Amino acid sequence: MSDSDTVTGAASPVRKIIHIDMDAFYASVEQRDHPELRGKPVAVGGSAERGVVAAASYEARKFGVRSAMPSITAKRQCPELILVKPRFEVYKAISRQIREIFAEHTPVIEPLSLHEAYLDVTENLQGIPLARDVALRIREKIKSETGLNASAGISYNKFLAKLASDHRKPNGQFVISPEMGPTFVETLPVGKFHGIGPATAAKMNALGLFTGLDIRNQSLEFMNANFGKSGAYYYWISRGVDERPVRANRIRKSIGAETTFSTDLDAFDALVAELRPLVDKVWRHCEVTGNRGRTVTLKIKFADFEIITRSRSVTPAVGGRDELERLACGLLEIEMPLPKRVRLLGVSLSSLQDGDDAEPQLTLGI
């Protein structure tokens, strides 16, 4: 990365941001600790019937196995797949060890999960001039202290740093300089943009937006009209601009999922059928991160857009997917018969008990 003091034409210093992502973290830990798993397709996750993949080794990824995939699908794609139960306490301990290495270089650390984080090293604690060298030093120390590989992306903003870390995986790093940023985004398919999911990518494609250049050719008014509050974000990242700061000590408070129906519903069985995939999605996140929560909240938006929420807290934390479904359906059952037809349901789990996996509140759309 060009570590000059200013961007051409700008008065503010160039930020130096690193995105560190551990390679196939959970699966790599299992292969490290169990030599018989090395070189074999391994997936960390739940049972073959109801579980989901939390992480897949690179050997498994060759068969299309990926995180958040149902275990039964993964086994179908890779019959030789070895399913391993997660050991979240071990992963958390290693994650703490890795964050101590980060903290040797900067106090400005924004964890995204147990295995990835943003670091602002514009003013790093060891006075290393080049951000690429900071990243290299961090990766070398992670390797020497944990035996695990990390990839790194280095750039002048968070969006490009995350793109860069994917560019040389596994066990590599890549720099996107201020001069490279806009051009790098030009040919990128919109589905590769961090923060653009499948539904938004499909909507963009329908509007003739397939690459970063296609977005860049649109006006800010067009993007706002079609994508609401997110329109400005897409407009600017297509130009390689992302002013979001690295925010230290962000704490995830809840995880939720919701869906809007194509037609309004009022029958209990039909609503329960819509709740189940939401429960699946929330619990999938819990399995992937190791988070557990005590408070289940049901969100109901009626056809006239009135919204009500109902919650129930339990001790200890919700222990399984079926318990989460039972509690969510119980909250719905109490409200039956409903006074009006329903256009949207949502389920969330809060009072999360995992201080190590610090993230902001997240809602997963379906």
BELTAJO-V175412 format. One record per pair of residues at least 24 apart in sequence whose ideal C-beta (glycine too) atoms are under 6 Angstrom apart, sorted by the first residue. I is the first residue (numbers start at 1). J is the second residue. Records with the same first field share a line. If there is no record, write none. Layout:
BEGIN
I: J  J
END
This chain:
BEGIN
1: 131  132  154  175  177
2: 177
3: 130
7: 178
14: 156
15: 122  156
16: 121  122  131
17: 120  158  161
18: 119  121  135  152  154
19: 118  153  161  162  165
20: 117  150  152
21: 116  151  165
22: 115  150
23: 149  151  170
24: 55  57  58
25: 55  115
26: 54  55  91
27: 55  56  57
28: 148
30: 84
32: 147
40: 82
41: 78  80  81
42: 82  84
43: 74  81  83
44: 84  86
45: 71
46: 287
48: 72  75  83
52: 284  287
54: 86  287  288
68: 284
88: 290
92: 356
94: 146
95: 356
98: 142
101: 138  141  142
105: 134
108: 246  248
109: 248
110: 246  247  250
111: 358
113: 357
114: 357
118: 158  246
120: 246
132: 175
135: 173
157: 242
158: 242  244
159: 237  242
162: 194
181: 240
182: 239  240
185: 212  238  240
186: 212  213
187: 211
188: 212
212: 238
250: 358  360
251: 358
252: 359  360
253: 350  361
254: 348  350  361
255: 282  285  349  362
256: 346  348  363
257: 281  282  364
258: 346
259: 366
260: 344
261: 343
264: 303  341  343
265: 342
266: 338  341
268: 336
272: 329
274: 345
275: 328  345
278: 347
279: 324  325  328  347
281: 364
282: 347  349
283: 321  324
289: 357
291: 352  354  357
292: 317  353
293: 317  349  350  351  352
294: 351
295: 350  351
296: 327  328  349
297: 348
298: 328  331  332
299: 346
300: 342
301: 343  344
302: 340  342
303: 340  341  343
317: 353
END
